[in-house]
Amino acid sequence: MLGIDDPIIAFVYIANIVAVSICIIYGIINWNKGADNEAEEIAEEELWEKEEAKLDEEL
């Protein structure tokens, strides 16, 4: 098979192609899923920074 005499090496090549395919499919499915709650995270970070600045001023 493709000049590869050892079946274990052939299996490794096939497993590599399967793993890459799974990673690509996973990436396509989960593309930009983290952007759903990005506005909430930014607002939370702004509040945190304001509280931190307030604490720094008090010290």
One Martini backbone bead per residue (centre of mass of N, CA, C, O) as a GRO file, in nm:
protein
   59
    1MET     BB    1   0.087   0.042   0.030
    2LEU     BB    2   0.246   0.302  -0.095
    3GLY     BB    3   0.524   0.148  -0.007
    4ILE     BB    4   0.417   0.025   0.268
    5ASP     BB    5   0.501  -0.255   0.456
    6ASP     BB    6   0.402  -0.154   0.728
    7PRO     BB    7   0.098  -0.153   0.893
    8ILE     BB    8   0.158   0.049   1.121
    9ILE     BB    9   0.238   0.288   0.946
   10ALA     BB   10  -0.027   0.304   0.793
   11PHE     BB   11  -0.200   0.355   1.044
   12VAL     BB   12  -0.065   0.621   1.125
   13TYR     BB   13  -0.139   0.780   0.874
   14ILE     BB   14  -0.444   0.743   0.899
   15ALA     BB   15  -0.472   0.860   1.186
   16ASN     BB   16  -0.370   1.140   1.110
   17ILE     BB   17  -0.593   1.210   0.907
   18VAL     BB   18  -0.827   1.175   1.104
   19ALA     BB   19  -0.737   1.384   1.317
   20VAL     BB   20  -0.737   1.627   1.129
   21SER     BB   21  -1.034   1.608   1.046
   22ILE     BB   22  -1.152   1.643   1.330
   23CYS     BB   23  -1.026   1.921   1.386
   24ILE     BB   24  -1.161   2.070   1.152
   25ILE     BB   25  -1.454   2.013   1.229
   26TYR     BB   26  -1.441   2.137   1.511
   27GLY     BB   27  -1.362   2.423   1.415
   28ILE     BB   28  -1.613   2.477   1.242
   29ILE     BB   29  -1.829   2.439   1.462
   30ASN     BB   30  -1.663   2.644   1.686
   31TRP     BB   31  -1.681   2.902   1.539
   32ASN     BB   32  -1.730   3.180   1.734
   33LYS     BB   33  -1.863   3.092   2.019
   34GLY     BB   34  -1.727   3.310   2.220
   35ALA     BB   35  -1.897   3.572   2.105
   36ASP     BB   36  -2.173   3.563   2.259
   37ASN     BB   37  -2.035   3.683   2.558
   38GLU     BB   38  -1.848   3.938   2.513
   39ALA     BB   39  -2.004   4.183   2.628
   40GLU     BB   40  -2.017   4.078   2.919
   41GLU     BB   41  -1.711   4.056   2.966
   42ILE     BB   42  -1.644   4.354   2.922
   43ALA     BB   43  -1.824   4.468   3.146
   44GLU     BB   44  -1.688   4.310   3.376
   45GLU     BB   45  -1.403   4.429   3.335
   46GLU     BB   46  -1.478   4.725   3.384
   47LEU     BB   47  -1.573   4.689   3.675
   48TRP     BB   48  -1.309   4.574   3.782
   49GLU     BB   49  -1.131   4.821   3.710
   50LYS     BB   50  -1.287   5.027   3.881
   51GLU     BB   51  -1.247   4.885   4.154
   52GLU     BB   52  -0.939   4.888   4.144
   53ALA     BB   53  -0.904   5.195   4.126
   54LYS     BB   54  -1.049   5.257   4.391
   55LEU     BB   55  -0.854   5.095   4.574
   56ASP     BB   56  -0.597   5.251   4.496
   57GLU     BB   57  -0.697   5.530   4.600
   58GLU     BB   58  -0.737   5.441   4.901
   59LEU     BB   59  -0.424   5.372   4.934
   0.00000   0.00000   0.00000
